[in-house]
Amino acid sequence: MTAAVPVRAVAAADVAAVEALVAEAAAEDGTGPLSEDGALRLRALAPAEVVPGELAAGVVHLVSTAHGAPGTVTGYVQVDTSAPGDASGELVVSPRHRRGGAGRALLGAARAAAGGPLRLWAHGDLPPARALAAAAGLRRVRELSRMARPLGAGAQLPPAEPPAGTALRTFRPGADDAAWLALNAAAFAHHPEQGRWSTADLLARQREPWFDPAGFFLAEADGALVGFHWTKVEPGSRTGEVYVLGVAPGRAGRGLGRVLAVAGLRHLAARGCAEVDLYVDGDNAAAVRLYSGLGFARAALDVQYRSGD
Ligand SMILES: CC(C)(COP(=O)(O)OP(=O)(O)OC[C@H]1O[C@@H](n2cnc3c(N)ncnc32)[C@H](O)[C@@H]1OP(=O)(O)O)[C@@H](O)C(=O)NCCC(=O)NCCS
């Protein structure tokens, strides 16, 4: 019998090797193995990136290594244990080291770190992830769709007027931070990731090269924020993203989401984006209907597996 693949805690000096492995896996699989959140948390471990007080507490980072060569990283898993009883993570093995037991070893270590149920994202719904999940007895519990539509110069976008008493403006970094975080938490109260965003999560995005307040729309009524549409365009990219769109629970169902969506799409078209995409939970029927009505169609699927119960 072959010995179990060694797994150890990540060191700051491993970050570059893990990022290279993540890029190699993305090229091989046609989809990146980490979410934006996961990639930001990984990068925050690199010595030059550490901002005191902003390292996510309770996030465990582990690597698998080659037998007899602890410096050679073959795989990586990240587990967020900050919410008691609801650990979640992402796992990737280098394409050059697959089918050697690294995935199984990392999954075992991640389950031990979780100490209870563990949710794992598999991006792209690929056969190796399905096979590993089946072999390890994980259940498929959630789906996230990537939806996309063409944009371009001739794109037809419906007119959209805010409801009476509601005005649109753009985000002011600093001044709007606290009110936006409160609105985001209310709009995504039932969302396991988005609804938990902290000041540190917001500031990390504001420091990203893509951050542009001119593409971050707010709806205001009676002096309070009631909705938002934050768009995102990576520098040099012609694909825009509906990054986060939310409406205050008391204002839902009155067409404000559609108005905000269209305002963002117009902005992305004016910036020259040829395509726009977004991620939406498969069971969020209202959002899927809104986006389908605006010409979006499903382009890819991410799957969440769950273990431990
Ligand atoms: C999924 C992934 C992590 C598997 O890593 P791995 O190191 O190749 O997996 P292991 O060698 O530990 O395989 C463990 C078991 O999973 C199953 N398995 C894994 N890959 C498989 C494949 N390509 N075909 C069939 N079965 C597979 C097998 O049952 C295997 O046991 P066996 O080798 O005794 O038959 C790797 O393919 C990967 O990084 N994929 C991209 C990222 C991803 O999808 N992550 C989400 C994981 S839930």
The ligand as an SDF file (V2000), in Angstrom:
LIG
                    3D

 48 50  0  0  0  0  0  0  0  0999 V2000
  -10.8600   16.9660   -7.9440 C   0  0  0  0  0  0  0  0  0  0  0  0
   -9.3550   16.9520   -7.6280 C   0  0  0  0  0  0  0  0  0  0  0  0
   -9.0990   17.8020   -6.3770 C   0  0  0  0  0  0  0  0  0  0  0  0
   -8.9280   15.4830   -7.3670 C   0  0  0  0  0  0  0  0  0  0  0  0
   -7.5680   15.4660   -6.9180 O   0  0  0  0  0  0  0  0  0  0  0  0
   -6.6530   14.1230   -7.0650 P   0  0  0  0  0  0  0  0  0  0  0  0
   -5.4310   14.3610   -6.2520 O   0  0  0  0  0  0  0  0  0  0  0  0
   -6.4790   13.7940   -8.4890 O   0  0  0  0  0  0  0  0  0  0  0  0
   -7.5880   13.0230   -6.3650 O   0  0  0  0  0  0  0  0  0  0  0  0
   -7.0660   11.6340   -5.6730 P   0  0  0  0  0  0  0  0  0  0  0  0
   -5.9100   11.1050   -6.4170 O   0  0  0  0  0  0  0  0  0  0  0  0
   -6.8870   11.8630   -4.2210 O   0  0  0  0  0  0  0  0  0  0  0  0
   -8.3490   10.7220   -5.9290 O   0  0  0  0  0  0  0  0  0  0  0  0
   -9.2250   10.2890   -4.8850 C   0  0  0  0  0  0  0  0  0  0  0  0
  -10.3970    9.5200   -5.5040 C   0  0  0  0  0  0  0  0  0  0  0  0
  -11.2190   10.4300   -6.2560 O   0  0  0  0  0  0  0  0  0  0  0  0
  -11.6850    9.7750   -7.4680 C   0  0  0  0  0  0  0  0  0  0  0  0
  -11.1400   10.5080   -8.6480 N   0  0  0  0  0  0  0  0  0  0  0  0
  -10.3960   11.6480   -8.6130 C   0  0  0  0  0  0  0  0  0  0  0  0
  -10.1320   12.0650   -9.8620 N   0  0  0  0  0  0  0  0  0  0  0  0
  -10.7300   11.1970  -10.7180 C   0  0  0  0  0  0  0  0  0  0  0  0
  -10.8270   11.1060  -12.1280 C   0  0  0  0  0  0  0  0  0  0  0  0
  -10.2350   12.0110  -12.9410 N   0  0  0  0  0  0  0  0  0  0  0  0
  -11.5200   10.0680  -12.6620 N   0  0  0  0  0  0  0  0  0  0  0  0
  -12.1050    9.1470  -11.8680 C   0  0  0  0  0  0  0  0  0  0  0  0
  -12.0250    9.1710  -10.5100 N   0  0  0  0  0  0  0  0  0  0  0  0
  -11.3600   10.1850   -9.9430 C   0  0  0  0  0  0  0  0  0  0  0  0
  -11.2000    8.3500   -7.3850 C   0  0  0  0  0  0  0  0  0  0  0  0
  -12.1810    7.5860   -6.7180 O   0  0  0  0  0  0  0  0  0  0  0  0
   -9.9620    8.4930   -6.5000 C   0  0  0  0  0  0  0  0  0  0  0  0
   -9.6390    7.3110   -5.8210 O   0  0  0  0  0  0  0  0  0  0  0  0
   -8.7240    6.1850   -6.5510 P   0  0  0  0  0  0  0  0  0  0  0  0
   -7.5310    6.9040   -7.1370 O   0  0  0  0  0  0  0  0  0  0  0  0
   -8.3760    5.2790   -5.4290 O   0  0  0  0  0  0  0  0  0  0  0  0
   -9.5770    5.5920   -7.6130 O   0  0  0  0  0  0  0  0  0  0  0  0
   -8.5130   17.4930   -8.8280 C   0  0  0  0  0  0  0  0  0  0  0  0
   -8.9240   16.8510  -10.0240 O   0  0  0  0  0  0  0  0  0  0  0  0
   -8.6490   18.9920   -9.0210 C   0  0  0  0  0  0  0  0  0  0  0  0
   -7.8420   19.7630   -8.4910 O   0  0  0  0  0  0  0  0  0  0  0  0
   -9.6610   19.4280   -9.8050 N   0  0  0  0  0  0  0  0  0  0  0  0
   -9.9170   20.8720  -10.0210 C   0  0  0  0  0  0  0  0  0  0  0  0
  -10.4090   21.5700   -8.7300 C   0  0  0  0  0  0  0  0  0  0  0  0
  -11.7370   20.9790   -8.2100 C   0  0  0  0  0  0  0  0  0  0  0  0
  -12.6000   20.5610   -8.9560 O   0  0  0  0  0  0  0  0  0  0  0  0
  -11.9060   21.0390   -6.8610 N   0  0  0  0  0  0  0  0  0  0  0  0
  -13.1310   20.6100   -6.1960 C   0  0  0  0  0  0  0  0  0  0  0  0
  -12.9810   19.2880   -5.4990 C   0  0  0  0  0  0  0  0  0  0  0  0
  -14.4990   18.7840   -4.7010 S   0  0  0  0  0  0  0  0  0  0  0  0
  1  2  1  0
  2  3  1  0
  2  4  1  0
  2 36  1  0
  4  5  1  0
  5  6  1  0
  6  7  2  0
  6  8  1  0
  6  9  1  0
  9 10  1  0
 10 11  2  0
 10 12  1  0
 10 13  1  0
 13 14  1  0
 14 15  1  0
 15 16  1  0
 15 30  1  0
 16 17  1  0
 17 18  1  0
 17 28  1  0
 18 19  1  0
 18 27  1  0
 19 20  2  0
 20 21  1  0
 21 22  1  0
 21 27  2  0
 22 23  1  0
 22 24  2  0
 24 25  1  0
 25 26  2  0
 26 27  1  0
 28 29  1  0
 28 30  1  0
 30 31  1  0
 31 32  1  0
 32 33  2  0
 32 34  1  0
 32 35  1  0
 36 37  1  0
 36 38  1  0
 38 39  2  0
 38 40  1  0
 40 41  1  0
 41 42  1  0
 42 43  1  0
 43 44  2  0
 43 45  1  0
 45 46  1  0
 46 47  1  0
 47 48  1  0
M  END
$$$$
